[in-house]
């Protein structure tokens, strides 16, 4: 596992804060809202994209869902015109949707779990995110 730079960690914190600012109010109105969870970008690693750009791929945990998230590893990148992206990962192909986070910020997000109401703590949420990334980044066993 490759360690991220301080700038990369700061950018991920900024994007998680942007999600909180844009979406938390609406999330609190959802019946599946879990007040024991916060918003955090976890387990991010460098991930090369097919077009040669560098990205960061990891897990986004919020009080309502657990998703894969992909950000471009560049300081300022304009929002792409395309709203969908399919990413080939070791365990399969995953459909991502562009999620705006205010005026300038955005990321690609692929929601995998849409109900975390039974997750009991921040620590349990972090463990769930780690398990998600391990599963996603491990190739599926061959079928017989």
N, C-alpha and C positions, 0 to 999 in steps of 0.2 A: 504494500500500500504506500503510495507516494504522498508525502505531507504537502499540504497547501501552504502558500505564502501568507503572510499577515494581510496583505492587500486582498487576496482571494477570500480569506475568512471575513474580512471587513465588508467586502461586497456581498457575500452571502447573508451576513447579519443585516445589511441594509435592505436587501430584497425581502427577507423575512419580516422586517419591520414595515416595509411597504405593503406586504400582504396583510399584515395586521391592520394597518391604517385603512386600506381599501375594503377589506372583507369581514373584519371581526364583528362589526355591528350587525350585519346580515346573518352571520354565522350564529350569533347569540339567539336569534329568533328561531333557529332550526331545532326540532325536537331531539335530534341526535347530538346536540352540542354537549361537549364534555368540559365542564369548568376546571377539571383537574389538569387539563393539557394546555400548553401554550403553543406558540408558533415557532418552529425551529427548523433550520436547514442542517441536516445531519449526514454524515458519512459521504461527503462529496469527494470525488476523485477526478483527476483529469481524464477526459474522454475525447479522442479525436473524432471529428465528424467526417462524413463521406466527401464533403467538398473541400477538405483540407484545413478547415478552421479548427481551432481548439475550443473544447467545451469543458464544463464541469458538470458531472452527473452525480446525483445523490438523492436523498429522501427528504421530503417536506412533510413534516407533521404539523397538523393544525388541530384545533378542538373538534373538528368535524370529519377529517379525512387524513389518509396517509397516501402520498403520491410520490412518483418519481418526478424529479425536476431537473431540467437541463438549462444551463445558462452558457452564453458564449463567454470565453475567457478573454475578454477585451474590455478596456475601460469604458468606452462609450460606443455603443452600436445602435444604429437606428432600428426601430421596430420593423421586422420583415413584413412583406405584403401577404405572404402565405400564412394561413391560420392553423394549418395542420402539418405535422411532421411525423414520419414513422421511423423509429430507431431500431436497428438490429442489435440486440444484445445477446450475450451467450445463451440465455434461456429462451430466446424467441424475439418476436417483433412486437414493439410497443407503440401504440398511437398516442402522440402528444398533441396538445392543443395550446396555442399561444394564449397566455394569460397576461393581459396588461396589468401593471401595478402602478397606476398613476400616469403622469404625463410622459415620463421618459423611461421608466423601468418596466421590465417585462421578463418573463421566462416561459419556457415550454414546460407543460405539466401533464402527467399521465396519472390520473387518479386510479389507485388500485384497491383501496379500502375506503368505503364511504360511510362507515359507522364505527366510531371508536368510543362509543358511549360506555363500553364495559372496561376500558383501559383505566386502571386504578391510580396511576401516578405518572409524573413526568419521567421517572426512571423506567417504568414499564413501557412507556411510549418510545423512549430512546432504544430500549432493547428490541422492540418491535421493528423499528426503523433499521437497526443493524441486521436483524434476521431477513428483512425484506431485501436489503442490498446483497446479502450473501446469496439468497435464492435467485435473484435476478441476474447476478453476475456469474452464476454457476451453470454450465451447460446442462440442458435436460438430458437424462439418460436415454440411450437408444431404446426404441420400442421393438419388441420381438414379434 
